[in-house]
Amino acid sequence: MSPRWTGDRIGFGAEARSQWDLADELCFLNHGSFGAVPRALQVRATECRNAIEHNPVAGVWRDGSRAIRASAERVAAFLGSHPDRTGFVSNATNGINALLQSIPLDPGDEVLHLDHGYNAVWQTLVMTGRRRGIVPRKVEIPLPVRRADDWIEAVDRAITPRTRLLVLDQVTSPTALVLPTREIVEMAKAQGVETIVDGAHAPGMLDRPATSIGDPLAWTGNLHKWPCGLRGTAVLVVRADFADRIKPTVISHHLDQSFSAEFDWQGTFDPVPWILAGEAIDFMDRFGGWREVRRRNRELVIEAHAMLVERLGVEPISPLDGSSLGFMATLPLPDRLQPGNGGPPAPPSGPLQVLVDPVQDRLLDEHRIEIPVMHHGGRRLLRLSGHVYNEPSDYERLAEAVEAVAVD
């Protein structure tokens, strides 16, 4: 069922962009949020869905279940995880929810989460506190972060005798920084604290991200981001001694049979995104393979970050050598665009639709640049992404747009 992505190698930048359906006038610098699905994979998804309708029982269940397990094994090889303890979930937040519903925790147990972490995960911890009586606590790491040891020392200081669990970002979402995951996991483990690694942004950006990170209780990550899989495709990996304890958020027919059986079948759903996960991963072969994609994307982002810091006259939140960067970088916007310093106020808390930042709106509406504006520590930050279809001129265009918004 899986085609090989054959043909001449596709170049980075404009040539690669021809493989996506991005609007011609749009400068897309936010792959890190919801990804973007290549046209060829969209076609494959339609083919698979049509094939399922020839016999839905076979397509969804009989053949579909086997195809999901085969795809999970391919994904496990990509991530560096054990296939029997690798299962699909709809997104990394779903994976975190499954873990926090399953891990043994007692009322009063403390669970740590970095203040650079993903808000949906923090909200999950808050809800877990209401349901189970745990005490979620944020670990503050001030910006700028100059050394890997800054992370390790901050977490070390935050651990108390009540701390039982650490939920740790492998790559932070708002600040786009790659953490020294192995060192933090090992330090916490030495103090009797287990770790869940939230690797939402890690697949593709980091080589074999579920391995060489110490011995965490579990790891979860998304495949709709850098591997460009169909949305609704993410992975949960658990340590051997917890494989029989961790349950999906939807309990179905295979309760207590095995980790893989329970996660492969979570009720009736569209199996195509999970079935095609391996093909999405292999699509990067068209650009020279993942090693080359990682080298080029990271180089692109490091150069763009340094250029923007200089051009906009701002202080970077991480070293300019790119030692903390992957396929994303975050930097402060100029002072004139900061809340309370002549810039527009931060958007109020409330429904998601009112949280879009006014600077982000202007960059899209006036300059056709899709890029997220984040708020962290009372400051307005800009987070850029770089993938195979981006090129240096995209970031020059961004610099010009920010300068225009800042003086208007």
N, C-alpha and C positions, 0 to 999 in steps of 0.2 A: 504493500500500500504506500510505502514511502518512496518518493522519487529522489533521485540524486540531483542536487543542484549543479547541473553541468553548464558548460559554456565558458566563454572567455572571461578572464578575471575582470571585474568591474573596478574602476578607479574610485578613489574617495572624492568627496565633494559633490560637484554638480552631476557627475556621471552616476554616482550612487543615488543621488536624489531622484533620478528618473525611475528608480525601483519603488518609490513610494507615491502616494496620492496626495501629498501635501499641496495646498493651494499655491499657485505660482507666485503670488505676491507676498506670501507669508514667510517671514524669517522665523523659523521654528527653533527656539533655544530652550525648550522645556520637555525634552524626551524623558527626563527623570521622573515626571509625574505619572503619566499614563502610557508612556511608550508611543509607538507608531507602528502599525502592522504593514509589512511590505505587501505590495500588490500580489506577488506570486503566492504568498501564504493565504491571502484572502481568497484567491482562486482555489487553492487546495482545500480550504475550509468548505467552500461551496460544493466542490466535488464530493467531499466526504459526507456532507449532510445529505446530498442527493442520493448517495449510495446507501445510506442508512434507511432512507425511505423505501427502498426496494424490499426490505424486510426489517422493520423496526425492532423486532424482538432480537434478531441476530445482531443488528447494528448497534443497538444500545446495550444489550445484555450479553448474549452468548459470545459474539466476536468482539464487542466493545470492551468487555472486561479484560479479555486477553490483550487487546491492543493497549489499554491503559497501563497494564502491568509492564508490557514491553517498553512503553514510552518511559515509565518511571525508572526502569533499569538504565535506559539511555541517559536520562537526566542525572541519575546517581553517578554515572561515570563522569559526567561533565562537572558535577559539584564536588566529587571526591567523597561521596557518602556511601554507606552500605545499602544496597538495593532493597533488602528486606525491611529496612527501617527508614525508607524514603517513601513518602506518600504525598499525593496532591491535595491541595486546599485551594480555595478560590482566590485568596490573596494573603499576604503576610499577616495582616491584622486578624484574619480568620485563624491562622496558625497560632498567633499569640493567644487568642480567645480559647482555642482548644487546650492549650497548655495550662492556662490559668484556671480553667475549669477542672483540670485533671490532676495537677500536681498536689501532693499532700501538703497542706498548709493549715495552721491552727490560728484561731483568733488571737490577735496581738502580734503575730509574726510580721516582721518588717520586710517590705519589698522595695528595693532601690531602683530608680530610673533617672537617667541623666536629663538635665534641663535642655539639652540639645536634642532630645529624643522626639519621636513622632507623636503628635498630640493624640491621635486615635488610640495609641498604645497607652498613654497616660490615662485617657478616659476609661479604657478597659480596666486599668488598675483601680481607678476610683470606683467603678461598678463592682469589681471583685471585692473591694473593701466593704461595700454595702452588703453584699451577699454572704461573704465568708468571714468578715471581721478582720481581715488583714489590714496593715497600716502602710499605704504607699507613701514614699518619700522621695522628693527630687534631690538629686546631687547637682549642685551648681558648679559649673566650670566657666570662669570669666573669660571673655575675649579680650585681646587675642590669645590664641593657644600657640606657644612657641616651641614646646618640646613634647615628645610622646610621654615623657614622665609626668607632665601636667595632668593628664587623664588618670594615670595609675595612682598618683599621690592623692588626687581628689576623691577617687572611689575608696582608697584605703582609709582615708580620714573619715569617710561617711559610714563605714561599717561599724555597727554596734553589736552588743551581745544579743540583741533581738533580731538582727538581720538574718534572714533565711534565704533570700533570693535576690538576684540582680538581673534586671532586664536591660541588656546592653546593645546599643546600636553598633553594628559593624562599620557602617557608613552613616553619619548623621544626616537627617533629612533637611532641616532648615539651614544648617551651616555647611553641609557637603564635605565633611572631614572624615578621612579614613582613620579609624582608631587602632591602637595597638591591642587588638582583641585578645591574642594569645596571652600576653603578659597580664592583662586585667583578669582574664578567666583564671589563670593559674594563681594569681595573688588572692583572689576571692576564695578559690577552692582551698587554699592553705589555711584560711580562716573559717572553714566550714560553711561557706556560702556557695550555693549552686548558681549557675548562670544560664539564662535563656539568651541566645544571640539573635537579635533582630537584624537579619541580613537582607532587608527589603531591597536595597540598592546593589547588593553585592554580586549576584550572578552575572557573569560576563565581564563586569568591571574588574573583578578580582579573579585570579586563577584558582580553581578548585576551592571556593570559599567556605565549604563546609568541613574542610580538613585543615590541619595545621593551625587550629585555633584553640589549642588546649583540649580540655575534656568537658565541654559544656553539657548540661542536661539535654539541651535541644537547640536546634538552629532552624530558622525559617527565612525564606526569601522569595522574591517575585521573579517570574519569567516573562511578564508582559513589559518589563522595562528594557534593559539592554539586550536581552536575547530576542526582543521584538515578537514574543509569542502572542497568541490571542488572549485578550483580556479575560480574566477569570482563571489564570494559570499561575499557581504558586506551589511551593514545596515546603513540607515539614519533615525534618530529620530528627530522630531521637536517639539517645544513647541506649545501649543494649539493656541496661538494668531498668530502664523506664519504658521499654517498648510495650509491655503488657498493661501499663497504667494510663498511657496517653490515649484519649478517645477523641474522635472527631466531634465537632459541635452538633452534627446531625447523626444520631444513632439509628442504624438500619439493621439489616438482616444478620450481619456477621459479627455481632457483639462477642468479644472475647475469643474469637477464632485466631486472629493474628493481627498485628499492626497493619500489614499490607492489605489484608482482606477488608478490614474495617474502613481504611481510608480509600481503597479503590472503589468501593461502592457505598455512597452516602445518599442513597435514594435516587429517584429518576431525575436526570438532568441532561444537558447537552454534553456528550463526552468528547466532542471534537476538539475543543481547546487543549484538553489533556492529551488526547491521542496525537496531536500534532506538535507537542512540545519539543520532541527531538528534532523534528524537521525545522522548526524555528531556529533552534540552536545551530543546526548544520547550515542554515542560510548564510551565515557569516563566512563560509568557505568561498563564496563568490568574491569576497574582498581580500582573500589571502589567508583566511583562517583567524581564529581567535587570538593567537599570539600577536599577529600583525595588527589586528583591530585594536587590541589593548595598547600596543605601543603607540600607534598613530593617534588614537583618541586622547590618550593621556598627554601626549606631547602637544596636541592642539589646545587642550584646555589649560595646560600650564602656561603656554605662550599667551593665550587670550587673557588669562587672569593677570599676568604681569603687565600686559599692555593696558588693560583697563584700569588697574591700580595707578599706573603712572599718568595715564590720560585724564582720569577723573580726579587725581590728586587726593586719594583716600589712603587710609592706613589699612593694610591687609589684616585679616583675622588669622592668617596662617602663613608659614614661611613662603617666600616667593620662589624658592627652589622646587616647589610642588611636592615636597615630601609627604604632605598630608592630603594630596588630591588624587582623585581617580578620573571619572568622566564628568565630574561637576566641580564647580567652584563657586563660593559665595564671597561677596565683598560688600562693604558698606556703600550706600549711595552718597553723593556729595552732601555737605552740611546743609546746603540750601534746600535739600529735599527731605531733611530729617524732621520728624514731628517736634514742634516747639522751637524750631530754629528757622522759621520762615517757610518750611514745607507744609504740605497738607497734614491734618491730624491723622492718626492711625484709625483704621476703620473700627467701629464699635463691635463688641462681641454680640453674637446673635446667629441667626440662620446663615448657612453657608453663602447664600447669594449676596449678603451684604458685607461679607468679609473680604471681597476683592479690593485690593489696595487702589487708591486713585492714581498713583504713579503707574502701577501695572496696567490700569485701564488706558491711560494716555499712551503708553508705549504701544499697546495694541491698536487703539482706535486711530491714533495720529501717525504712527510709524509702521504699523503692521508687523510688530515684533511680539511674539508670544513668549513671555518669560515671567517666572514668578517673582514677586516681591514679598519677602518674608519680614516678620517682625521678631526680634530677639533682643532681650535686654533693653527694651525701650528704643531700639534703633531700627531703621529701615534698611534691609539688606536685599541684594540682588543675587539670585542663584541662576547661574548659566549651566547649560548642558552641552556636551559635544558628542556626536555620534558620526557614523561613517558619511552621512550626507551633509554634514556641516563643513564649513571651510573658513579660513581666516577673515574673509570679507564680511561674514555674518557678524563678527564681533566688532569690526570697524563700524559697521552700520549701527550696532548697538551703542557704541561710544558716542557717535554723532547724535543719536536719538536722546540719550540721557543728557547730553550737554544742552540740547535744544529744550528739553523739558525743564531743566534746572534754571535756565535763564528766562523762561517765559512766565 
